[in-house]
């Protein structure tokens, strides 16, 4: 049984990428309240590795007003009511769209929750290897995006310098390091 019971829910905003709803709730002690929730579809994040280098993308992130380096990631717009692609298919699609890369081998690194205190979105992190280059197929919203290869040392220096701050990218990097540690142990 969930410790918080949803009594009612109403949608207060919707676009192709998200909905915002307000739920009337009852807590375990019987008191009532309101909970705001951002609903977004499942996302996929891809760490593309080619030898000792990793592909990242940089783009302007409007909500924070800054350009940021991240691993490839995204959702399928217009899938809020279900009909989402399988996470592995979404990962391959995002990698191709954002970088033009294709991968021969895919490994699941783990599942990530974006901000579970306010958002229902969950995602899957993948390691993509066996890379071949191609032309990107970016969406209109990604027109300012570009991508580059980095070594692990460069990525970790960028993390330490605060140049990579995307929580999903940081969490996926941690999953990759754990995967490599367990794989080589």
ABEGO torsion letter per residue (X at the ends): XBABBBABBBBABBBAABBBBBBBBBBAAGBBBBBBBBBBBBBBBBBBBBEABBBBBBBBBAAAGBBBBBBBBEBBBGAAAEGBBBAAAAAAAAAAAAAGBBBABBBBAEBBBABAAABABBBBBBBBBGBBBBBBBBBAAAAABBBBBBBAAAAAAAAAAGABABAAAAAAAAAAAAAAAAAAX
